[in-house]
Amino acid sequence: MITVSNVGLQFGGRKLFEDVNIQFNPGNCYGLIGEMVPENQPF
């Protein structure tokens, strides 16, 4: 089991999430789902 607390992620000036707490349990698969923005396109 892995536990993370108060995690945030930001790309450039665009904040994707902040203050996230999550527990990863054995045997489960996890992923993030969201809009993909091409590298050459601004947020």
Secondary structure as GFF3:
##gff-version 3
##sequence-region A 1 43
A	DSSP	beta_strand	2	11	.	.	.	ID=ss1
A	DSSP	beta_strand	14	24	.	.	.	ID=ss2
###
